[in-house]
Amino acid sequence: SQLSGECNTWRERLRQYRDELSKDKRKLQDAASQPLSKDQLQDVEHLHNQFHIQLINIHDLKHAIKTHEQKMNYEKSAHNGMLQAETVAEHENLLDQYQTLDLTLQELRAEFEGFLSRAL
């Protein structure tokens, strides 16, 4: 149940990131409607692309976590509460993916906040 709890925590945090990125995307569109320099326009394009890519990454990881959780639930019921070693290893791999994406999203947020402070 600890591993299922971790999966739920990861998915909830990814939902929060998705919502934050969607709001940031709207803020970026608002900023892009202002007169901007060529460099700022390149920043807008870069950030827009990054938001799009990271929203896809969030979706894909959420789906992988959900599938993993379903597999864990099946194994627990089929094997008297025990998980196969490969399932535990998969959980560790998903943790690594989650942590990497978390760091990437934090860096993107800092980059976006820096852009907004320069552009406004």
N, CA, C and O atoms as CSV, one atom per row, in Angstrom:
chain,resi,resn,atom,element,x,y,z
A,1,SER,N,N,0.826,-1.200,0.000
A,1,SER,CA,C,0.000,0.000,0.000
A,1,SER,C,C,0.868,1.261,0.000
A,1,SER,O,O,0.434,2.322,-0.450
A,2,GLN,N,N,2.103,1.135,0.511
A,2,GLN,CA,C,3.014,2.287,0.474
A,2,GLN,C,C,3.306,2.677,-0.975
A,2,GLN,O,O,3.314,3.860,-1.314
A,3,LEU,N,N,3.542,1.687,-1.820
A,3,LEU,CA,C,3.853,1.971,-3.221
A,3,LEU,C,C,2.646,2.582,-3.927
A,3,LEU,O,O,2.802,3.486,-4.747
A,4,SER,N,N,1.445,2.096,-3.616
A,4,SER,CA,C,0.234,2.679,-4.205
A,4,SER,C,C,0.066,4.124,-3.746
A,4,SER,O,O,-0.336,4.988,-4.525
A,5,GLY,N,N,0.374,4.379,-2.480
A,5,GLY,CA,C,0.306,5.745,-1.964
A,5,GLY,C,C,1.270,6.663,-2.689
A,5,GLY,O,O,0.934,7.805,-3.003
A,6,GLU,N,N,2.476,6.162,-2.956
A,6,GLU,CA,C,3.450,6.954,-3.706
A,6,GLU,C,C,2.918,7.266,-5.098
A,6,GLU,O,O,3.047,8.393,-5.576
A,7,CYS,N,N,2.323,6.277,-5.745
A,7,CYS,CA,C,1.764,6.489,-7.087
A,7,CYS,C,C,0.696,7.576,-7.049
A,7,CYS,O,O,0.668,8.456,-7.909
A,8,ASN,N,N,-0.176,7.514,-6.055
A,8,ASN,CA,C,-1.229,8.528,-5.932
A,8,ASN,C,C,-0.637,9.915,-5.716
A,8,ASN,O,O,-1.110,10.892,-6.297
A,9,THR,N,N,0.388,10.001,-4.888
A,9,THR,CA,C,1.052,11.282,-4.631
A,9,THR,C,C,1.671,11.828,-5.914
A,9,THR,O,O,1.531,13.011,-6.221
A,10,TRP,N,N,2.351,10.970,-6.654
A,10,TRP,CA,C,2.974,11.407,-7.907
A,10,TRP,C,C,1.922,11.902,-8.886
A,10,TRP,O,O,2.081,12.960,-9.494
A,11,ARG,N,N,0.853,11.140,-9.038
A,11,ARG,CA,C,-0.185,11.530,-10.002
A,11,ARG,C,C,-0.846,12.840,-9.598
A,11,ARG,O,O,-1.138,13.672,-10.457
A,12,GLU,N,N,-1.086,13.035,-8.316
A,12,GLU,CA,C,-1.691,14.288,-7.847
A,12,GLU,C,C,-0.762,15.467,-8.138
A,12,GLU,O,O,-1.212,16.516,-8.600
A,13,ARG,N,N,0.529,15.296,-7.869
A,13,ARG,CA,C,1.494,16.377,-8.131
A,13,ARG,C,C,1.592,16.660,-9.630
A,13,ARG,O,O,1.722,17.815,-10.036
A,14,LEU,N,N,1.532,15.626,-10.441
A,14,LEU,CA,C,1.563,15.823,-11.893
A,14,LEU,C,C,0.312,16.559,-12.371
A,14,LEU,O,O,0.388,17.379,-13.286
A,15,ARG,N,N,-0.839,16.269,-11.757
A,15,ARG,CA,C,-2.059,17.021,-12.094
A,15,ARG,C,C,-1.881,18.495,-11.754
A,15,ARG,O,O,-2.286,19.369,-12.521
A,16,GLN,N,N,-1.269,18.770,-10.592
A,16,GLN,CA,C,-1.023,20.159,-10.203
A,16,GLN,C,C,-0.094,20.839,-11.197
A,16,GLN,O,O,-0.341,21.973,-11.609
A,17,TYR,N,N,0.969,20.151,-11.582
A,17,TYR,CA,C,1.888,20.709,-12.581
A,17,TYR,C,C,1.158,20.987,-13.889
A,17,TYR,O,O,1.363,22.033,-14.505
A,18,ARG,N,N,0.306,20.057,-14.316
A,18,ARG,CA,C,-0.445,20.249,-15.562
A,18,ARG,C,C,-1.288,21.518,-15.480
A,18,ARG,O,O,-1.311,22.315,-16.417
A,19,ASP,N,N,-1.979,21.703,-14.357
A,19,ASP,CA,C,-2.813,22.893,-14.187
A,19,ASP,C,C,-1.968,24.163,-14.176
A,19,ASP,O,O,-2.345,25.170,-14.775
A,20,GLU,N,N,-0.822,24.115,-13.492
A,20,GLU,CA,C,0.067,25.281,-13.438
A,20,GLU,C,C,0.610,25.615,-14.822
A,20,GLU,O,O,0.664,26.784,-15.204
A,21,LEU,N,N,1.014,24.589,-15.576
A,21,LEU,CA,C,1.546,24.833,-16.921
A,21,LEU,C,C,0.473,25.407,-17.837
A,21,LEU,O,O,0.763,26.264,-18.672
A,22,SER,N,N,-0.750,24.945,-17.687
A,22,SER,CA,C,-1.837,25.485,-18.509
A,22,SER,C,C,-2.050,26.966,-18.201
A,22,SER,O,O,-2.271,27.763,-19.112
A,23,LYS,N,N,-1.985,27.338,-16.926
A,23,LYS,CA,C,-2.104,28.756,-16.544
A,23,LYS,C,C,-0.917,29.551,-17.086
A,23,LYS,O,O,-1.085,30.656,-17.601
A,24,ASP,N,N,0.288,28.977,-16.966
A,24,ASP,CA,C,1.479,29.665,-17.464
A,24,ASP,C,C,1.408,29.860,-18.971
A,24,ASP,O,O,1.864,30.878,-19.492
A,25,LYS,N,N,0.840,28.894,-19.666
A,25,LYS,CA,C,0.691,29.002,-21.117
A,25,LYS,C,C,-0.197,30.207,-21.463
A,25,LYS,O,O,0.087,30.943,-22.408
A,26,ARG,N,N,-1.271,30.400,-20.691
A,26,ARG,CA,C,-2.144,31.562,-20.915
A,26,ARG,C,C,-1.405,32.866,-20.592
A,26,ARG,O,O,-1.559,33.855,-21.309
A,27,LYS,N,N,-0.609,32.873,-19.525
A,27,LYS,CA,C,0.177,34.068,-19.182
A,27,LYS,C,C,1.167,34.385,-20.299
A,27,LYS,O,O,1.397,35.549,-20.627
A,28,LEU,N,N,1.751,33.334,-20.878
A,28,LEU,CA,C,2.698,33.526,-21.976
A,28,LEU,C,C,1.978,34.141,-23.183
A,28,LEU,O,O,2.519,35.029,-23.842
A,29,GLN,N,N,0.775,33.675,-23.466
A,29,GLN,CA,C,0.009,34.243,-24.579
A,29,GLN,C,C,-0.294,35.713,-24.324
A,29,GLN,O,O,-0.238,36.532,-25.242
A,30,ASP,N,N,-0.616,36.046,-23.076
A,30,ASP,CA,C,-0.861,37.452,-22.730
A,30,ASP,C,C,0.405,38.291,-22.929
A,30,ASP,O,O,0.353,39.391,-23.479
A,31,ALA,N,N,1.538,37.756,-22.475
A,31,ALA,CA,C,2.806,38.476,-22.618
A,31,ALA,C,C,3.163,38.641,-24.091
A,31,ALA,O,O,3.726,39.662,-24.487
A,32,ALA,N,N,2.832,37.634,-24.904
A,32,ALA,CA,C,3.162,37.681,-26.333
A,32,ALA,C,C,2.342,38.725,-27.075
A,32,ALA,O,O,2.698,39.125,-28.183
A,33,SER,N,N,1.255,39.163,-26.474
A,33,SER,CA,C,0.435,40.186,-27.135
A,33,SER,C,C,1.017,41.591,-26.936
A,33,SER,O,O,0.538,42.549,-27.543
A,34,GLN,N,N,2.029,41.716,-26.104
A,34,GLN,CA,C,2.704,42.992,-25.875
A,34,GLN,C,C,3.774,43.191,-26.957
A,34,GLN,O,O,4.202,42.229,-27.595
A,35,PRO,N,N,4.198,44.432,-27.157
A,35,PRO,CA,C,5.325,44.643,-28.090
A,35,PRO,C,C,6.596,44.007,-27.512
A,35,PRO,O,O,7.007,44.328,-26.397
A,36,LEU,N,N,7.208,43.111,-28.278
A,36,LEU,CA,C,8.383,42.388,-27.801
A,36,LEU,C,C,9.525,42.508,-28.806
A,36,LEU,O,O,9.309,42.691,-30.004
A,37,SER,N,N,10.736,42.400,-28.288
A,37,SER,CA,C,11.914,42.404,-29.157
A,37,SER,C,C,12.032,41.044,-29.848
A,37,SER,O,O,11.327,40.092,-29.513
A,38,LYS,N,N,12.935,40.982,-30.813
A,38,LYS,CA,C,13.155,39.715,-31.522
A,38,LYS,C,C,13.597,38.634,-30.544
A,38,LYS,O,O,13.123,37.500,-30.620
A,39,ASP,N,N,14.502,38.973,-29.623
A,39,ASP,CA,C,14.962,37.995,-28.619
A,39,ASP,C,C,13.810,37.539,-27.729
A,39,ASP,O,O,13.700,36.356,-27.408
A,40,GLN,N,N,12.966,38.463,-27.339
A,40,GLN,CA,C,11.823,38.095,-26.494
A,40,GLN,C,C,10.847,37.187,-27.253
A,40,GLN,O,O,10.272,36.263,-26.677
A,41,LEU,N,N,10.668,37.460,-28.546
A,41,LEU,CA,C,9.801,36.600,-29.348
A,41,LEU,C,C,10.370,35.185,-29.454
A,41,LEU,O,O,9.623,34.207,-29.440
A,42,GLN,N,N,11.697,35.085,-29.559
A,42,GLN,CA,C,12.336,33.764,-29.575
A,42,GLN,C,C,12.124,33.063,-28.229
A,42,GLN,O,O,11.894,31.855,-28.182
A,43,ASP,N,N,12.203,33.830,-27.137
A,43,ASP,CA,C,11.935,33.264,-25.806
A,43,ASP,C,C,10.502,32.757,-25.718
A,43,ASP,O,O,10.251,31.688,-25.161
A,44,VAL,N,N,9.560,33.525,-26.268
A,44,VAL,CA,C,8.151,33.118,-26.258
A,44,VAL,C,C,7.996,31.792,-26.999
A,44,VAL,O,O,7.337,30.874,-26.511
A,45,GLU,N,N,8.603,31.698,-28.172
A,45,GLU,CA,C,8.499,30.459,-28.961
A,45,GLU,C,C,9.107,29.284,-28.200
A,45,GLU,O,O,8.522,28.202,-28.139
A,46,HIS,N,N,10.288,29.506,-27.621
A,46,HIS,CA,C,10.960,28.454,-26.850
A,46,HIS,C,C,10.082,27.998,-25.675
A,46,HIS,O,O,9.890,26.800,-25.470
A,47,LEU,N,N,9.557,28.948,-24.914
A,47,LEU,CA,C,8.739,28.603,-23.751
A,47,LEU,C,C,7.445,27.906,-24.171
A,47,LEU,O,O,7.008,26.952,-23.528
A,48,HIS,N,N,6.845,28.386,-25.245
A,48,HIS,CA,C,5.621,27.751,-25.750
A,48,HIS,C,C,5.897,26.287,-26.106
A,48,HIS,O,O,5.124,25.398,-25.751
A,49,ASN,N,N,7.001,26.049,-26.807
A,49,ASN,CA,C,7.369,24.678,-27.177
A,49,ASN,C,C,7.629,23.827,-25.941
A,49,ASN,O,O,7.200,22.675,-25.871
A,50,GLN,N,N,8.334,24.398,-24.967
A,50,GLN,CA,C,8.625,23.658,-23.741
A,50,GLN,C,C,7.345,23.320,-22.972
A,50,GLN,O,O,7.210,22.209,-22.459
A,51,PHE,N,N,6.423,24.252,-22.888
A,51,PHE,CA,C,5.158,23.975,-22.212
A,51,PHE,C,C,4.447,22.805,-22.899
A,51,PHE,O,O,3.937,21.899,-22.239
A,52,HIS,N,N,4.425,22.841,-24.225
A,52,HIS,CA,C,3.765,21.778,-24.980
A,52,HIS,C,C,4.430,20.422,-24.716
A,52,HIS,O,O,3.753,19.433,-24.434
A,53,ILE,N,N,5.750,20.390,-24.812
A,53,ILE,CA,C,6.500,19.145,-24.603
A,53,ILE,C,C,6.288,18.616,-23.191
A,53,ILE,O,O,6.059,17.422,-23.000
A,54,GLN,N,N,6.362,19.499,-22.205
A,54,GLN,CA,C,6.243,19.049,-20.815
A,54,GLN,C,C,4.821,18.610,-20.480
A,54,GLN,O,O,4.635,17.717,-19.653
A,55,LEU,N,N,3.820,19.217,-21.102
A,55,LEU,CA,C,2.447,18.737,-20.896
A,55,LEU,C,C,2.291,17.313,-21.435
A,55,LEU,O,O,1.593,16.493,-20.837
A,56,ILE,N,N,2.929,17.026,-22.544
A,56,ILE,CA,C,2.920,15.661,-23.084
A,56,ILE,C,C,3.652,14.719,-22.132
A,56,ILE,O,O,3.175,13.620,-21.849
A,57,ASN,N,N,4.818,15.156,-21.635
A,57,ASN,CA,C,5.582,14.322,-20.703
A,57,ASN,C,C,4.783,14.023,-19.439
A,57,ASN,O,O,4.811,12.901,-18.933
A,58,ILE,N,N,4.075,15.023,-18.932
A,58,ILE,CA,C,3.234,14.828,-17.749
A,58,ILE,C,C,2.157,13.782,-18.044
A,58,ILE,O,O,1.946,12.857,-17.260
A,59,HIS,N,N,1.484,13.938,-19.179
A,59,HIS,CA,C,0.432,12.991,-19.560
A,59,HIS,C,C,0.981,11.570,-19.649
A,59,HIS,O,O,0.393,10.635,-19.105
A,60,ASP,N,N,2.107,11.414,-20.338
A,60,ASP,CA,C,2.687,10.086,-20.531
A,60,ASP,C,C,3.095,9.449,-19.204
A,60,ASP,O,O,2.861,8.260,-18.988
A,61,LEU,N,N,3.701,10.235,-18.320
A,61,LEU,CA,C,4.132,9.682,-17.042
A,61,LEU,C,C,2.931,9.339,-16.164
A,61,LEU,O,O,2.927,8.308,-15.491
A,62,LYS,N,N,1.916,10.198,-16.170
A,62,LYS,CA,C,0.703,9.886,-15.408
A,62,LYS,C,C,0.103,8.566,-15.884
A,62,LYS,O,O,-0.321,7.746,-15.069
A,63,HIS,N,N,0.065,8.361,-17.186
A,63,HIS,CA,C,-0.483,7.127,-17.746
A,63,HIS,C,C,0.368,5.921,-17.331
A,63,HIS,O,O,-0.174,4.877,-16.965
A,64,ALA,N,N,1.687,6.060,-17.387
A,64,ALA,CA,C,2.577,4.960,-16.999
A,64,ALA,C,C,2.396,4.616,-15.516
A,64,ALA,O,O,2.407,3.444,-15.140
A,65,ILE,N,N,2.233,5.629,-14.690
A,65,ILE,CA,C,2.034,5.397,-13.259
A,65,ILE,C,C,0.703,4.686,-13.021
A,65,ILE,O,O,0.624,3.766,-12.207
A,66,LYS,N,N,-0.338,5.113,-13.732
A,66,LYS,CA,C,-1.651,4.484,-13.568
A,66,LYS,C,C,-1.596,3.013,-13.982
A,66,LYS,O,O,-2.134,2.149,-13.289
A,67,THR,N,N,-0.953,2.734,-15.097
A,67,THR,CA,C,-0.814,1.355,-15.565
A,67,THR,C,C,-0.019,0.528,-14.554
A,67,THR,O,O,-0.373,-0.616,-14.269
A,68,HIS,N,N,1.039,1.099,-14.021
A,68,HIS,CA,C,1.868,0.419,-13.016
A,68,HIS,C,C,1.040,0.117,-11.763
A,68,HIS,O,O,1.133,-0.971,-11.195
A,69,GLU,N,N,0.243,1.077,-11.345
A,69,GLU,CA,C,-0.586,0.874,-10.153
A,69,GLU,C,C,-1.598,-0.255,-10.379
A,69,GLU,O,O,-1.846,-1.057,-9.478
A,70,GLN,N,N,-2.173,-0.315,-11.562
A,70,GLN,CA,C,-3.104,-1.406,-11.876
A,70,GLN,C,C,-2.386,-2.757,-11.840
A,70,GLN,O,O,-2.940,-3.750,-11.370
A,71,LYS,N,N,-1.160,-2.785,-12.336
A,71,LYS,CA,C,-0.374,-4.019,-12.312
A,71,LYS,C,C,-0.073,-4.430,-10.874
A,71,LYS,O,O,-0.163,-5.607,-10.526
A,72,MET,N,N,0.285,-3.451,-10.041
A,72,MET,CA,C,0.561,-3.765,-8.634
A,72,MET,C,C,-0.678,-4.326,-7.952
A,72,MET,O,O,-0.592,-5.305,-7.212
A,73,ASN,N,N,-1.825,-3.713,-8.196
A,73,ASN,CA,C,-3.075,-4.191,-7.586
A,73,ASN,C,C,-3.394,-5.616,-8.026
A,73,ASN,O,O,-3.828,-6.438,-7.218
A,74,TYR,N,N,-3.182,-5.901,-9.287
A,74,TYR,CA,C,-3.408,-7.255,-9.788
A,74,TYR,C,C,-2.472,-8.247,-9.099
A,74,TYR,O,O,-2.905,-9.297,-8.625
A,75,GLU,N,N,-1.189,-7.902,-9.049
A,75,GLU,CA,C,-0.218,-8.817,-8.443
A,75,GLU,C,C,-0.501,-9.041,-6.963
A,75,GLU,O,O,-0.367,-10.157,-6.462
A,76,LYS,N,N,-0.893,-7.976,-6.263
A,76,LYS,CA,C,-1.196,-8.135,-4.836
A,76,LYS,C,C,-2.352,-9.104,-4.627
A,76,LYS,O,O,-2.317,-9.932,-3.717
A,77,SER,N,N,-3.372,-9.003,-5.469
A,77,SER,CA,C,-4.518,-9.903,-5.309
A,77,SER,C,C,-4.194,-11.319,-5.789
A,77,SER,O,O,-4.703,-12.289,-5.228
A,78,ALA,N,N,-3.366,-11.447,-6.805
A,78,ALA,CA,C,-3.053,-12.759,-7.377
A,78,ALA,C,C,-1.970,-13.510,-6.596
A,78,ALA,O,O,-1.903,-14.738,-6.651
A,79,HIS,N,N,-1.119,-12.770,-5.866
A,79,HIS,CA,C,0.029,-13.412,-5.202
A,79,HIS,C,C,0.059,-13.128,-3.707
A,79,HIS,O,O,1.124,-12.920,-3.126
A,80,ASN,N,N,-1.109,-13.122,-3.093
A,80,ASN,CA,C,-1.195,-12.946,-1.632
A,80,ASN,C,C,-0.448,-11.716,-1.134
A,80,ASN,O,O,0.292,-11.783,-0.153
A,81,GLY,N,N,-0.648,-10.593,-1.817
A,81,GLY,CA,C,-0.055,-9.340,-1.367
A,81,GLY,C,C,1.391,-9.128,-1.770
A,81,GLY,O,O,1.993,-8.122,-1.395
A,82,MET,N,N,1.956,-10.049,-2.520
A,82,MET,CA,C,3.369,-9.941,-2.915
A,82,MET,C,C,3.490,-9.396,-4.342
A,82,MET,O,O,2.670,-9.680,-5.216
A,83,LEU,N,N,4.546,-8.602,-4.540
A,83,LEU,CA,C,4.836,-8.067,-5.872
A,83,LEU,C,C,6.060,-8.770,-6.441
A,83,LEU,O,O,6.959,-9.181,-5.706
A,84,GLN,N,N,6.077,-8.899,-7.755
A,84,GLN,CA,C,7.247,-9.478,-8.410
A,84,GLN,C,C,8.395,-8.478,-8.363
A,84,GLN,O,O,8.170,-7.270,-8.299
A,85,ALA,N,N,9.612,-8.977,-8.393
A,85,ALA,CA,C,10.802,-8.114,-8.322
A,85,ALA,C,C,10.823,-7.108,-9.467
A,85,ALA,O,O,11.227,-5.961,-9.276
A,86,GLU,N,N,10.394,-7.528,-10.649
A,86,GLU,CA,C,10.417,-6.594,-11.791
A,86,GLU,C,C,9.428,-5.457,-11.588
A,86,GLU,O,O,9.655,-4.352,-12.081
A,87,THR,N,N,8.338,-5.704,-10.874
A,87,THR,CA,C,7.352,-4.647,-10.609
A,87,THR,C,C,7.924,-3.634,-9.626
A,87,THR,O,O,7.702,-2.432,-9.769
A,88,VAL,N,N,8.657,-4.117,-8.633
A,88,VAL,CA,C,9.304,-3.207,-7.687
A,88,VAL,C,C,10.378,-2.388,-8.408
A,88,VAL,O,O,10.527,-1.193,-8.153
A,89,ALA,N,N,11.124,-3.034,-9.309
A,89,ALA,CA,C,12.136,-2.320,-10.088
A,89,ALA,C,C,11.483,-1.275,-10.991
A,89,ALA,O,O,12.018,-0.182,-11.174
A,90,GLU,N,N,10.324,-1.618,-11.554
A,90,GLU,CA,C,9.589,-0.664,-12.389
A,90,GLU,C,C,9.158,0.545,-11.553
A,90,GLU,O,O,9.168,1.679,-12.034
A,91,HIS,N,N,8.785,0.292,-10.309
A,91,HIS,CA,C,8.383,1.386,-9.417
A,91,HIS,C,C,9.567,2.340,-9.203
A,91,HIS,O,O,9.401,3.559,-9.239
A,92,GLU,N,N,10.742,1.785,-8.985
A,92,GLU,CA,C,11.940,2.615,-8.805
A,92,GLU,C,C,12.246,3.411,-10.070
A,92,GLU,O,O,12.646,4.573,-9.995
A,93,ASN,N,N,12.056,2.789,-11.224
A,93,ASN,CA,C,12.270,3.479,-12.498
A,93,ASN,C,C,11.286,4.641,-12.646
A,93,ASN,O,O,11.665,5.723,-13.094
A,94,LEU,N,N,10.024,4.418,-12.271
A,94,LEU,CA,C,9.033,5.486,-12.345
A,94,LEU,C,C,9.363,6.610,-11.371
A,94,LEU,O,O,9.138,7.782,-11.673
A,95,LEU,N,N,9.894,6.257,-10.205
A,95,LEU,CA,C,10.329,7.287,-9.256
A,95,LEU,C,C,11.423,8.143,-9.884
A,95,LEU,O,O,11.387,9.369,-9.779
A,96,ASP,N,N,12.389,7.513,-10.532
A,96,ASP,CA,C,13.460,8.268,-11.204
A,96,ASP,C,C,12.879,9.185,-12.285
A,96,ASP,O,O,13.273,10.346,-12.392
A,97,GLN,N,N,11.949,8.667,-13.081
A,97,GLN,CA,C,11.324,9.479,-14.130
A,97,GLN,C,C,10.558,10.654,-13.525
A,97,GLN,O,O,10.613,11.773,-14.036
A,98,TYR,N,N,9.848,10.387,-12.437
A,98,TYR,CA,C,9.084,11.435,-11.764
A,98,TYR,C,C,10.023,12.520,-11.244
A,98,TYR,O,O,9.770,13.709,-11.438
A,99,GLN,N,N,11.106,12.112,-10.586
A,99,GLN,CA,C,12.041,13.090,-10.026
A,99,GLN,C,C,12.704,13.913,-11.122
A,99,GLN,O,O,12.892,15.119,-10.962
A,100,THR,N,N,13.056,13.280,-12.223
A,100,THR,CA,C,13.664,13.997,-13.347
A,100,THR,C,C,12.678,15.007,-13.934
A,100,THR,O,O,13.040,16.155,-14.193
A,101,LEU,N,N,11.443,14.582,-14.141
A,101,LEU,CA,C,10.436,15.497,-14.681
A,101,LEU,C,C,10.156,16.625,-13.696
A,101,LEU,O,O,9.995,17.776,-14.101
A,102,ASP,N,N,10.096,16.310,-12.420
A,102,ASP,CA,C,9.871,17.323,-11.392
A,102,ASP,C,C,10.951,18.407,-11.474
A,102,ASP,O,O,10.642,19.598,-11.442
A,103,LEU,N,N,12.204,17.994,-11.579
A,103,LEU,CA,C,13.308,18.947,-11.684
A,103,LEU,C,C,13.197,19.774,-12.962
A,103,LEU,O,O,13.395,20.988,-12.930
A,104,THR,N,N,12.885,19.136,-14.073
A,104,THR,CA,C,12.728,19.842,-15.348
A,104,THR,C,C,11.624,20.889,-15.250
A,104,THR,O,O,11.779,22.010,-15.736
A,105,LEU,N,N,10.513,20.522,-14.622
A,105,LEU,CA,C,9.392,21.453,-14.498
A,105,LEU,C,C,9.729,22.620,-13.582
A,105,LEU,O,O,9.296,23.745,-13.831
A,106,GLN,N,N,10.492,22.369,-12.530
A,106,GLN,CA,C,10.925,23.461,-11.657
A,106,GLN,C,C,11.847,24.418,-12.412
A,106,GLN,O,O,11.742,25.636,-12.261
A,107,GLU,N,N,12.745,23.869,-13.220
A,107,GLU,CA,C,13.648,24.708,-14.014
A,107,GLU,C,C,12.861,25.521,-15.046
A,107,GLU,O,O,13.157,26.695,-15.272
A,108,LEU,N,N,11.869,24.899,-15.666
A,108,LEU,CA,C,11.036,25.602,-16.649
A,108,LEU,C,C,10.266,26.728,-15.978
A,108,LEU,O,O,10.152,27.822,-16.531
A,109,ARG,N,N,9.741,26.467,-14.798
A,109,ARG,CA,C,9.004,27.507,-14.060
A,109,ARG,C,C,9.934,28.689,-13.756
A,109,ARG,O,O,9.535,29.842,-13.925
A,110,ALA,N,N,11.149,28.421,-13.316
A,110,ALA,CA,C,12.106,29.496,-13.017
A,110,ALA,C,C,12.443,30.279,-14.284
A,110,ALA,O,O,12.533,31.506,-14.257
A,111,GLU,N,N,12.628,29.566,-15.390
A,111,GLU,CA,C,12.923,30.218,-16.668
A,111,GLU,C,C,11.755,31.117,-17.086
A,111,GLU,O,O,11.966,32.239,-17.547
A,112,PHE,N,N,10.541,30.626,-16.925
A,112,PHE,CA,C,9.355,31.396,-17.304
A,112,PHE,C,C,9.208,32.625,-16.410
A,112,PHE,O,O,8.912,33.713,-16.905
A,113,GLU,N,N,9.410,32.470,-15.112
A,113,GLU,CA,C,9.303,33.607,-14.200
A,113,GLU,C,C,10.353,34.668,-14.535
A,113,GLU,O,O,10.079,35.866,-14.462
A,114,GLY,N,N,11.556,34.221,-14.904
A,114,GLY,CA,C,12.585,35.154,-15.327
A,114,GLY,C,C,12.175,35.898,-16.592
A,114,GLY,O,O,12.384,37.106,-16.705
A,115,PHE,N,N,11.593,35.175,-17.536
A,115,PHE,CA,C,11.105,35.826,-18.756
A,115,PHE,C,C,10.053,36.875,-18.445
A,115,PHE,O,O,10.106,37.991,-18.961
A,116,LEU,N,N,9.088,36.512,-17.592
A,116,LEU,CA,C,8.027,37.461,-17.249
A,116,LEU,C,C,8.574,38.702,-16.572
A,116,LEU,O,O,8.119,39.813,-16.845
A,117,SER,N,N,9.538,38.523,-15.700
A,117,SER,CA,C,10.091,39.698,-14.991
A,117,SER,C,C,10.843,40.609,-15.959
A,117,SER,O,O,10.875,41.823,-15.755
A,118,ARG,N,N,11.449,40.050,-17.008
A,118,ARG,CA,C,12.159,40.863,-17.994
A,118,ARG,C,C,11.183,41.483,-18.992
A,118,ARG,O,O,11.385,42.613,-19.436
A,119,ALA,N,N,10.124,40.747,-19.345
A,119,ALA,CA,C,9.226,41.184,-20.414
A,119,ALA,C,C,8.198,42.214,-19.943
A,119,ALA,O,O,7.713,43.018,-20.740
A,120,LEU,N,N,7.871,42.190,-18.667
A,120,LEU,CA,C,6.808,43.087,-18.185
A,120,LEU,C,C,7.319,44.321,-17.543
A,120,LEU,O,O,6.532,45.156,-17.097
